[in-house]
Amino acid sequence: MPNICDICRKDFPTNFLLKTHLRTHTKEKPFECAVCNKEFSQNVNLKTHLRTHTKEKPFTCDICTKSFSEKGKVKTHLRTHTKEKPFACEICNKAFSDISCLKPHLRRHAKEKPFLCDICSKTFFIKSDLKNHFLTHTKEKPFSCVLCNKGFSQKGVLTRHLRTHTKEKPFTCDVCNKAFSCKGGLQTHFRTHTKEKPFVCDLCDKRFSTRFSHQLHLRTHTKEKPFACDVCNKGFSQRGNLKVHLRIHTNEKPFTCDICSKTYSVNSHLKRHLLTHTKEKPFTCDICSKSFSVKSVLKVHLRMHTKQKPFTCDICSKTYSVNSHLKRHLLTHTKEKPFTCNICSKTYSEKSYLERHLLTHTKEKPFTCNICSQAFSLNSNLKRHLRIHTNEKPFTCDICSKSFSMNSSLKRHLLTHMKQKPFTCNICSKAFPVNSNLKKHLLMHTKEKLFACDVCNKGFSQRGNLKVHLRIHTNEKPFTCDICSKSFSMNSSLKRHLLTHMKEKPFTCNICSKVFPVNSNLKKHLLTHTKEKPFVCVFCNKEFSTKGILKVHLRAHTKEKPFSCDVCNKGFSEKSGLKKHLLTHTKEKPFACNFCNKEFLSKCNLIKHLRSDAKEKTFSCNVCNKGFSEKSRLKRHLLTHTKAKPFECDVCDKGFSQKSNLKKHLLTHTKEKPFACDVCNKGFSQKASLKIHLRMHTKEKPFGCDECNKFFSFKWYLKIHLRTHTKEKPFSCDVCNKRFSRKSNLKRHLRSHTKEKHFASDVYNKGFSQKETLK
């Protein structure tokens, strides 16, 4: 009679095996353990189970005398000696020593997870993984260490833990003889030799050498954080990270430095600290030979060479080479400022900003210079300061042997050799050679002003700007000219002033022999000969000779004004504009005339003065021989002879001598006023008119008279005012040749000849030639 199962039609050689098989369908378990009441479907399984109670291990390995409770386990164990792996995967050819290892491996290919958790419905490839997972729900730890009473949820974990006490490392690498306390550690290590990465991420195809690394990586996709803090409910993707986090609440610092007794909450922090004592830098970059004390810092450094940016923002997809940079960037989306000052409740996005801010409250400066008694809030600042007295320059450039008093200065200098800009702004992607420059730049975006003036409470984004500002109160001018002993409050003003003494112009143009004091000026000048304009604007296709000029031009489209005045918050599209503007606050005049020692706010004013002073009139009119100090004035003058008006209006046929005047005129037809005032909503046809109008609100007076220091809000007011000094009267009456300094005065005068009366009185019907007389 055939032994066939009625349920699944499977055939068996004996009736006994059929009966045993049927129990898999009926779930019948007739064999019960007398010790723990656990039930089994087969008697042989009960016998094997009883050995867990009796601790009996009757099966011994002939090679290493290790004992086992099951005969099958001895067979599997022997393969660790013979290196035999008879069970191969048909999909990827990976071989296994035991069929029980092949089965879960095949499930990974099939994406099959048959083991389901009844509590949270999570599925697993292996039953043991489900068992281990289940203990996270029950919090059960049935296995205890006899030495330290620490509890464990798994026996294997306890065995591994015991080796931390015994220092036993039974697993040895055949390649390099390195020993390990657990088999998993050896397996993971062996992959450093084979370069094998068997664990593949299904979402991004990234490969990993360990299952644990693979699992951790998967959480970056799923955003799963299964480990929660009981105190503040913060979630973590790794149990180790939760452990470290809990020390913030307990203030526990279990890792102590043997040299200086400093304590740390994380072992890696202690290791990093120890290197400050040994000065050891064991990790070297293969590309540029730079050494590092910490492996993680080398990792980050290597990304500079590989351009790898593994950290991606989920909101805007921007990528970063360092995780901390991503975290900082995320705060720009959340507007989160987690660091709060306990004194004034001001919040900051970064801890370092808060620490710097706290010093403004304490005013504490415990570090004093023995030579000049200057006090400092930080010891590092005092050390740096002392080098001014000792003239010590301990940091030397390996390329050109130039020495520096500060390491940061050396680093900045080295970048002039490398031309590298490794520090990138997370907001606008602008790159900087030095981190401090990036930090300063970031304050433009945050508008944060960390440094406050003790005298007037004005805030500044940079400490250097506060220093300069304080000189307004102290009237301090620390920068002195060695030639004429003139003092300045800013180093940039002194540099600008020194150019007025420099007669030497060593850089000569090969084409027109024009000379320049600075090489950069010569380079710019050469482009006027080549007419080459390789840089094109993406908005309007306008071409430019230099990248810098294109950059400035682009700001006209983007309305970007990255240079901000710390005194009045006015923004500028160019740095030169900000520099010029700052002089209106400091009242400094760095440009001096060598003939009469007269000082000027800007270089162009000095040039104009030199031409008038020396009576230099380089540009002559071919018609009447009249001389002009500026080419633009000659061009304007020539139109009085030709009366040419080549630019004609298509609407009313009115002619204009200049294209710009025609453009302005056309707006009178369209009535278009595209430029609106943000304060009073008044519309203007021209951007320049809006600019001028805004000064009515801001009360800004950017145009200064070099003669009497009087300031004006409009350029033409300054021009008219200057005539009171020069006694110039450019407007002449055609009837009587009387001359006037203003065009309006000439117009008024002409009415005395024509007897024209524009203004009428409603009361007496009498006419007046001037509005003032009517009043």
C-alpha positions in Angstrom: 0.0 0.0 0.0 1.5 3.4 -1.0 2.3 5.9 1.8 0.8 9.1 0.2 -0.3 12.2 2.1 -4.0 12.9 1.4 -3.5 16.7 1.9 -0.4 17.5 -0.2 0.0 14.1 -2.2 3.6 13.8 -1.0 4.9 10.2 -1.2 6.9 8.5 1.7 8.9 5.2 1.8 7.5 4.2 5.3 4.2 4.6 7.1 6.2 6.0 10.1 7.5 8.9 8.0 4.0 9.6 6.6 2.6 9.8 10.2 5.4 12.2 11.2 4.7 14.3 8.1 0.9 14.5 8.8 1.7 16.3 12.1 3.0 19.3 10.1 -0.6 19.7 8.7 -2.5 18.9 12.0 0.0 20.8 14.1 -0.1 17.9 16.6 2.7 17.8 19.1 2.4 14.6 21.2 5.9 14.6 22.8 6.1 16.9 25.9 9.2 18.0 27.9 8.8 17.0 31.6 11.0 19.9 32.7 9.5 22.9 30.9 6.3 21.4 29.2 7.5 22.4 25.7 5.8 20.2 23.1 7.4 18.6 20.0 6.0 16.8 16.9 8.8 14.2 16.9 10.4 12.1 19.7 13.9 12.8 18.3 13.3 16.6 18.7 12.3 16.1 22.3 15.5 14.0 23.0 17.6 16.8 21.5 15.8 19.4 23.5 16.3 17.6 26.8 20.0 18.0 26.4 19.5 21.8 26.9 18.5 20.9 30.4 21.0 18.2 31.1 23.8 20.2 29.4 24.8 16.9 27.7 27.0 17.1 24.6 27.7 13.6 23.4 29.0 14.4 19.9 32.7 15.5 19.8 34.8 17.0 17.0 37.9 14.8 16.3 40.0 17.8 15.3 39.5 20.3 18.1 37.5 18.2 20.7 34.6 20.7 20.7 31.4 19.1 21.9 27.8 19.4 20.5 24.3 18.3 21.6 23.4 17.2 18.0 25.2 15.0 15.5 24.3 17.3 12.6 26.0 20.2 14.3 29.3 18.2 14.4 29.1 17.6 10.7 28.5 21.3 10.0 31.3 22.3 12.5 33.8 19.9 10.7 33.4 22.0 7.6 35.0 25.0 9.4 38.2 22.9 9.5 37.9 21.4 5.9 36.7 24.7 4.5 34.1 22.6 2.6 31.0 24.5 1.3 28.8 21.9 -0.5 25.7 24.0 -0.7 25.8 26.6 -3.5 23.3 29.3 -4.5 22.1 28.8 -8.2 21.5 32.5 -8.6 24.8 34.1 -7.4 27.1 30.9 -6.9 27.7 31.8 -3.3 28.6 28.6 -1.3 27.6 27.6 2.2 28.8 25.0 4.7 25.2 24.2 5.9 21.9 24.0 4.0 20.3 26.0 6.9 22.4 29.0 5.8 21.6 28.5 2.1 17.8 28.6 2.7 17.6 32.1 4.2 20.1 33.3 1.6 17.7 32.1 -1.2 14.9 34.0 0.5 16.9 37.3 0.1 16.9 36.7 -3.6 13.2 35.9 -3.6 12.5 38.9 -1.2 10.6 36.3 0.8 10.1 37.0 4.6 8.0 34.2 6.0 8.5 35.0 9.7 5.9 37.5 10.9 5.9 39.3 14.3 2.3 39.1 15.8 2.8 42.4 17.7 4.0 44.8 15.0 3.6 42.8 11.8 7.3 43.1 10.9 8.6 40.3 8.7 12.0 38.5 8.8 14.1 36.2 6.5 15.2 33.9 9.4 13.3 32.6 12.4 16.1 33.5 14.8 15.8 37.1 13.7 12.1 37.0 14.6 12.9 35.5 18.0 15.6 38.2 18.7 13.1 40.9 17.5 10.4 39.6 19.8 12.5 40.3 22.8 12.5 44.0 21.9 8.8 43.9 22.7 9.0 41.7 25.9 12.1 43.5 27.1 13.1 40.0 28.4 16.7 39.3 29.1 16.9 35.6 30.3 20.7 35.2 30.0 22.8 36.8 32.7 26.6 37.3 33.0 28.0 35.5 36.2 30.8 38.1 36.5 28.9 41.5 36.2 25.2 40.4 36.3 24.5 42.2 33.0 21.4 40.7 31.3 21.1 39.7 27.6 18.2 38.7 25.4 20.3 36.1 23.4 22.7 33.4 24.5 25.1 34.2 21.7 25.4 37.8 22.8 26.1 36.6 26.4 28.9 34.2 25.1 30.4 37.2 23.1 30.1 39.4 26.2 32.0 36.9 28.5 35.0 37.2 26.2 35.3 40.9 27.1 36.1 39.6 30.7 38.3 36.6 29.6 39.9 38.5 26.8 39.5 35.3 24.8 39.8 35.7 21.0 39.3 32.2 19.5 38.8 33.2 15.8 42.0 33.9 13.9 42.5 35.4 10.4 44.5 33.0 8.1 45.8 35.9 6.1 47.2 38.3 8.8 46.8 36.2 12.0 44.6 38.9 13.6 42.4 37.4 16.4 38.7 38.1 17.1 36.4 37.4 20.0 33.5 36.5 17.8 33.1 34.7 14.4 31.1 37.6 12.9 34.1 39.9 13.7 36.4 37.5 11.8 34.0 37.2 8.8 33.7 41.0 8.6 37.5 41.5 8.9 38.1 38.8 6.2 36.2 41.0 3.7 38.9 43.7 4.1 41.2 41.2 2.3 38.7 39.9 -0.2 37.1 43.3 -0.8 33.8 41.4 -0.8 30.6 43.4 -0.2 27.7 40.8 -0.3 24.9 43.0 1.1 23.2 45.2 -1.6 20.7 48.0 -1.0 17.6 47.3 -3.2 16.9 51.1 -3.4 20.2 52.6 -4.5 22.4 49.5 -5.3 25.0 50.5 -2.7 27.0 47.5 -1.4 28.1 46.8 2.2 30.5 44.3 3.8 28.3 43.7 6.8 24.6 43.0 7.3 24.6 45.6 10.2 26.0 48.3 7.9 23.4 47.3 5.3 20.6 47.6 7.9 21.8 50.9 9.2 21.9 52.2 5.6 18.4 51.1 4.9 17.2 53.3 7.7 18.5 56.3 5.8 15.8 55.5 3.1 13.0 54.4 5.5 13.8 57.1 8.0 13.2 54.4 10.6 14.3 55.3 14.2 13.4 52.3 16.3 15.3 53.3 19.4 13.6 56.0 21.4 14.8 58.0 24.4 12.6 57.5 27.5 13.4 61.0 28.7 12.8 63.3 25.7 11.3 60.8 23.1 14.0 61.5 20.6 14.4 58.7 18.1 17.6 57.0 16.9 18.5 54.6 14.1 21.1 52.9 16.2 21.0 51.6 19.8 24.6 52.8 20.3 23.5 56.4 19.4 20.7 56.2 21.9 23.2 55.0 24.6 25.5 58.0 23.9 22.5 60.4 23.9 21.2 59.2 27.3 24.5 60.4 28.8 23.3 64.0 28.0 20.5 63.5 30.5 22.6 61.5 33.1 25.7 63.7 32.6 27.7 60.5 32.6 31.3 60.7 31.2 32.7 57.2 31.7 35.9 57.7 29.5 38.8 59.3 31.4 42.1 60.6 30.0 45.0 59.0 32.0 47.3 62.0 31.3 45.1 65.0 32.3 42.0 63.3 33.8 39.6 65.0 31.4 36.4 62.9 31.0 34.3 62.2 27.9 30.8 60.7 27.2 32.0 59.0 24.1 35.1 56.7 23.7 35.9 58.1 20.2 36.1 61.6 21.8 38.7 60.4 24.3 40.7 58.7 21.5 40.7 62.0 19.6 41.7 63.9 22.7 44.6 61.5 23.4 46.2 62.5 20.1 46.5 66.1 21.4 49.0 64.7 23.9 50.9 62.4 21.5 50.7 64.8 18.5 50.3 61.7 16.4 48.7 61.9 13.0 48.5 58.3 11.8 46.0 58.8 8.9 47.6 60.1 5.7 45.9 61.2 2.4 47.2 59.2 -0.5 46.6 62.1 -2.9 48.2 65.1 -1.2 50.1 63.4 1.7 48.3 65.5 4.3 48.1 63.8 7.7 45.2 63.6 10.2 44.9 62.5 13.8 41.4 61.1 13.2 40.3 58.7 10.5 36.9 60.4 10.1 38.6 63.7 9.3 40.7 62.0 6.6 37.4 60.5 5.2 35.9 64.0 5.0 39.1 65.4 3.5 39.2 62.8 0.8 35.8 64.0 -0.4 37.5 67.3 -1.4 39.5 65.3 -4.0 36.7 62.9 -5.1 34.0 65.6 -5.1 31.8 63.0 -3.3 28.7 64.4 -1.6 26.9 61.5 0.0 24.5 63.6 2.2 21.4 64.8 0.4 18.7 67.3 1.6 15.2 65.7 1.3 13.6 69.1 0.7 15.7 70.7 -2.1 18.0 67.8 -3.1 21.2 69.8 -2.4 24.2 67.5 -1.6 26.9 67.8 1.0 30.3 66.1 1.7 29.8 66.4 5.5 26.7 65.4 7.5 27.1 68.4 9.9 26.9 70.7 6.8 23.6 69.0 5.9 22.3 69.4 9.4 23.2 73.1 9.3 21.6 73.5 5.9 18.3 71.8 7.2 18.0 74.6 9.7 17.6 77.1 6.8 14.4 75.2 5.9 13.0 74.7 9.4 14.2 78.1 10.6 15.0 76.2 13.8 17.3 77.8 16.3 17.8 75.2 19.0 20.5 76.9 21.1 19.0 79.5 23.5 20.8 82.0 25.7 19.7 81.5 29.4 20.2 85.3 30.1 18.4 87.1 27.3 16.5 84.1 25.6 18.1 84.9 22.2 18.2 81.8 20.0 21.0 80.6 17.6 21.2 78.0 14.9 24.7 76.9 16.0 26.2 76.2 19.4 29.4 78.1 18.5 27.3 81.2 17.9 25.6 80.9 21.3 29.0 80.5 23.0 30.4 83.6 21.3 27.2 85.5 22.3 27.4 84.5 26.0 30.7 86.4 26.3 28.8 89.6 25.6 26.9 89.1 28.8 29.8 88.0 31.1 32.3 90.5 29.7 34.8 88.1 31.3 38.4 88.4 30.1 40.4 86.1 32.4 43.6 86.0 30.2 45.9 89.0 30.5 49.0 90.0 28.5 52.0 90.4 30.8 53.6 93.0 28.4 50.7 95.4 27.6 48.0 94.3 30.1 45.5 93.7 27.3 42.8 91.2 28.5 41.3 88.4 26.4 38.2 86.2 26.8 40.0 83.2 25.3 43.5 81.8 26.0 44.0 81.1 22.3 43.5 84.8 21.6 46.1 85.7 24.2 48.6 83.3 22.7 48.0 84.8 19.2 48.4 88.3 20.6 51.7 87.6 22.3 53.3 86.9 18.9 52.8 90.6 18.1 55.3 91.3 20.9 57.7 88.4 20.3 57.4 88.8 16.5 57.2 85.0 16.5 56.1 83.4 13.2 56.0 79.6 13.9 54.0 78.6 10.8 56.1 78.3 7.6 55.0 77.6 4.1 56.7 74.5 2.7 56.5 75.9 -0.9 57.9 79.4 -0.6 59.3 79.4 3.0 57.2 82.4 4.0 56.4 82.5 7.8 53.2 83.4 9.6 52.3 84.2 13.2 48.9 82.3 12.8 48.2 78.9 11.4 45.0 80.3 9.8 47.1 82.8 7.9 49.4 80.0 6.7 46.4 78.0 5.5 45.0 81.0 3.7 48.4 81.6 2.1 48.7 78.0 1.0 45.5 78.3 -1.0 47.2 80.9 -3.1 49.5 78.1 -4.3 46.7 75.5 -4.6 43.9 77.9 -6.0 41.5 75.7 -4.1 38.2 76.8 -2.6 37.0 73.9 -0.4 34.4 75.8 1.6 31.0 76.1 -0.1 28.0 78.1 1.0 24.9 75.8 1.5 22.5 78.6 0.5 24.0 80.1 -2.7 26.9 77.6 -3.5 29.6 80.4 -3.4 33.0 78.9 -2.7 35.6 80.2 -0.3 39.3 79.3 0.2 39.0 79.8 4.0 36.3 78.6 6.4 36.3 82.0 8.2 35.4 83.7 4.9 32.5 81.3 4.6 31.3 82.0 8.1 31.4 85.8 7.4 29.5 85.2 4.2 26.8 83.1 5.9 25.9 86.0 8.2 24.8 87.9 5.0 22.1 85.3 4.6 21.1 85.0 8.3 21.3 88.8 8.9 22.5 87.8 12.3 24.5 90.5 14.3 26.3 88.8 17.1 28.6 91.7 18.1 27.1 94.7 19.8 28.7 98.1 20.6 28.9 98.8 24.3 28.6 102.6 23.7 25.6 102.8 21.4 24.3 99.2 21.3 24.6 99.0 17.5 24.9 95.4 16.2 27.5 94.0 13.8 27.8 90.7 11.9 31.6 90.6 12.2 33.9 91.4 15.1 36.2 93.3 12.8 33.4 95.7 11.8 32.6 96.3 15.4 36.3 97.1 16.0 36.3 99.7 13.2 33.0 101.1 14.5 34.4 101.6 18.0 37.1 103.9 16.5 34.3 106.4 15.8 33.7 106.7 19.6 37.4 106.5 20.6 38.6 108.6 17.6 41.4 106.0 17.3 43.4 105.9 14.0 45.9 103.1 14.4 47.1 102.9 10.7 49.8 105.5 10.0 51.4 106.4 6.7 55.2 106.1 7.0 55.8 108.8 4.3 53.6 111.7 5.6 52.5 110.5 9.1 48.8 110.8 8.2 46.6 108.4 10.3 43.6 106.3 9.3 41.0 104.3 11.2 41.0 101.6 8.5 43.9 99.7 6.9 42.2 99.7 3.5 42.1 103.6 3.7 45.8 103.6 4.4 46.5 101.3 1.5 44.5 103.5 -0.8 46.3 106.6 0.5 49.7 105.0 -0.1 49.0 104.8 -3.9 49.0 108.6 -4.0 52.7 108.6 -2.9 53.6 105.8 -5.4 55.0 107.5 -8.5 56.3 104.2 -9.8 54.2 102.5 -12.4 56.2 99.3 -13.3 53.5 97.6 -15.5 53.6 98.8 -19.1 51.1 98.0 -21.9 53.0 96.6 -24.9 50.5 98.1 -27.4 50.0 101.7 -26.3 52.8 102.1 -23.6 50.4 103.2 -20.9 51.8 102.4 -17.4 50.0 101.0 -14.4 51.0 100.8 -10.7 49.3 97.4 -10.3 49.5 94.3 -12.6 45.7 93.6 -12.3 45.0 97.1 -13.8 47.3 96.3 -16.7 45.4 93.0 -17.4 42.1 94.8 -17.4 43.4 97.5 -19.7 44.8 94.9 -22.2 41.2 93.7 -22.8 40.3 97.1 -24.3 42.8 96.4 -27.1 41.8 92.8 -27.8 38.0 93.7 -27.6 37.6 90.1 -26.4 34.4 89.5 -24.4 34.3 85.7 -23.6 31.7 86.0 -20.8 28.0 86.1 -21.8 25.0 87.0 -19.6 22.4 84.2 -19.6 19.6 86.7 -19.2 20.2 89.3 -21.9 23.2 87.9 -23.9 25.4 90.9 -23.1 29.1 90.1 -23.4 31.8 91.0 -20.9 35.6 91.0 -21.0 36.0 89.6 -17.4 34.2 87.2 -15.3 34.1 89.7 -12.4 32.2 92.3 -14.5 29.7 89.6 -15.6 29.2 88.7 -12.0 28.4 92.3 -11.1 26.1 92.6 -14.1 24.1 89.5 -13.2 23.2 91.2 -9.9 21.2 93.8 -12.0 19.0 90.9 -13.0 18.9 89.0 -9.7 18.6 92.2 -7.6 21.3 90.7 -5.3 23.2 93.1 -3.1 25.6 90.9 -1.2 27.7 93.7 0.4 25.9 95.2 3.3 26.8 98.3 5.4 27.0 97.4 9.1 26.3 101.0 10.1 23.0 101.7 8.1 22.2 98.3 6.6 22.3 99.6 3.0 23.1 96.9 0.4 25.5 97.2 -2.5 26.0 95.0 -5.6 29.7 95.8 -5.6 32.3 95.7 -2.9 33.8 99.0 -4.2 30.4 100.6 -3.8 30.3 99.6 -0.1 33.9 100.8 0.4 33.1 104.2 -1.1 29.9 104.4 1.0 31.7 103.6 4.3 33.8 106.7 3.8 30.5 108.8 4.2 30.3 107.4 7.8 34.0 107.7 8.7 34.4 111.0 6.8 37.9 109.8 5.8 39.5 111.2 2.6 42.3 108.8 1.6 43.2 110.4 -1.8 45.5 113.4 -1.4 46.8 115.8 -4.1 50.6 115.9 -4.2 50.6 119.6 -5.3 48.3 121.2 -2.8 47.7 118.4 -0.2 43.9 118.7 -0.8 42.1 115.4 0.2 39.3 113.6 -1.7 36.8 110.9 -0.9 37.3 109.1 -4.3 40.1 108.6 -6.8 38.0 110.0 -9.7 37.5 113.3 -7.7 41.3 113.5 -7.3 41.9 113.0 -11.0 39.3 115.7 -11.9 41.0 118.0 -9.4 44.5 117.3 -10.8 43.3 118.2 -14.3 41.7 121.5 -13.2 44.7 122.3 -10.9 47.3 121.7 -13.6 45.0 123.4 -16.1 45.2 120.2 -18.0 42.7 120.1 -20.8 43.6 117.1 -22.8 40.5 117.0 -25.0 40.2 119.9 -27.6 37.3 120.9 -29.8 38.2 120.9 -33.6 35.7 123.7 -34.3 36.4 126.3 -31.7 39.6 125.0 -30.0 37.9 125.0 -26.6 39.7 122.6 -24.2 38.1 120.0 -21.8 39.5 118.0 -19.0 37.1 115.1 -19.7 36.3 113.3 -23.0 32.6 113.1 -22.1 32.4 116.9 -21.8 34.0 117.4 -25.2 31.5 115.0 -26.8 28.6 116.9 -25.1 30.1 120.2 -26.4 30.5 119.0 -30.0 26.7 118.6 -30.2 26.3 122.3 -29.7 28.1 122.8 -33.1 26.5 120.0 -35.1 23.0 120.4 -33.6 22.7 116.8 -34.7 19.9 114.8 -33.2 20.3 111.3 -34.7 17.9 109.6 -32.4 14.3 110.2 -33.4 11.0 109.3 -31.6 8.7 107.1 -33.7 5.6 108.5 -32.1 6.1 112.3 -32.3 9.3 112.6 -34.5 11.1 114.5 -31.8 14.9 114.3 -32.2 17.5 113.7 -29.5 21.3 114.0 -29.5 21.7 111.0 -27.2 20.1 107.5 -27.3 19.6 107.6 -23.5 17.5 110.8 -23.8 15.3 109.1 -26.4 14.7 106.1 -24.2 13.6 108.4 -21.3 11.4 110.4 -23.7 9.6 107.2 -25.0 8.3 106.5 -21.4 6.3 109.8 -21.6 4.3 108.2 -24.4 3.8 104.7 -22.8 3.1 106.3 -19.3 4.8 103.1 -18.0 6.3 103.4 -14.5 7.8 100.0 -13.8 9.8 101.1 -10.8 7.7 101.5 -7.6 8.8 102.9 -4.2 8.5 100.3 -1.4 7.8 103.1 1.2 5.0 105.3 -0.5 4.2 103.2 -3.7 5.0 106.1 -6.0 5.9 104.9 -9.5 8.8 105.9 -11.7 9.6 105.4 -15.3 13.4 105.1 -14.6 15.3 103.1 -12.0 17.6 106.1 -11.4 14.6 108.3 -10.6 13.4 105.8 -8.0 17.0 105.7 -6.5 17.0 109.5 -6.2 13.4 109.5 -4.7 14.3 106.9 -2.0 16.9 109.3 -0.6 13.9 111.5 0.5 12.9 108.7 2.8 16.4 107.5 3.9 17.7 111.1 4.2 20.9 109.6 2.7 23.5 112.1 1.4 26.2 110.2 -0.5 27.7 113.1 -2.4 30.3 115.0 -0.4 32.1 118.2 -1.2 35.8 118.0 -0.9 36.1 121.7 -0.2 33.8 122.2 2.7 32.7 118.7 3.7 29.0 119.5 3.0 27.0 116.4 1.8 24.2 116.2 -0.7 21.5 113.7 -1.6 21.7 114.4 -5.3 24.8 114.5 -7.6 23.5 117.6 -9.5 23.1 119.5 -6.1 26.8 118.8 -5.5 27.6 120.0 -9.0 25.7 123.2 -8.5 27.2 123.7 -5.1 30.8 123.2 -6.4 30.3 126.2 -8.6 30.2 128.4 -5.5 33.8 127.3 -4.9 35.0 127.4 -8.5 33.0 130.5 -9.4 32.1 128.7 -12.7 29.1 130.1 -14.6 28.6 127.8 -17.6 25.2 129.2 -18.7 25.4 132.3 -20.9 22.6 134.7 -22.0 22.5 135.1 -25.9 21.1 138.6 -25.6 23.4 140.4 -23.1 26.1 137.7 -22.5 25.4 137.7 -18.7 26.6 134.4 -17.2 24.9 132.1 -14.6 25.9 129.2 -12.5 22.5 127.5 -12.8 20.3 126.9 -15.9 17.2 127.8 -13.9 18.7 131.3 -13.1 19.4 131.8 -16.9 15.8 130.9 -17.7 14.5 133.3 -15.1 16.8 136.0 -16.5 15.7 135.5 -20.1 12.1 136.4 -19.0 13.4 139.9 -18.3 14.2 140.3 -22.0 11.0 138.6 -23.3 8.8 140.2 -20.6 7.2 136.8 -20.3 5.0 136.3 -17.1 4.2 132.6 -16.4 2.5 133.0 -13.0 -0.9 134.7 -12.6 -2.7 136.0 -9.5 -6.3 134.8 -9.1 -7.1 137.9 -7.0 -5.6 140.8 -9.1 -5.3 139.2 -12.5 -1.7 140.5 -12.4 1.2 138.4 -14.0 4.5 137.6 -12.4 7.7 136.3 -14.0 8.7 134.4 -10.8 6.7 132.1 -8.6 8.3 133.7 -5.5 7.0 137.2 -6.4 3.5 135.7 -6.8 3.7 134.3 -3.2 
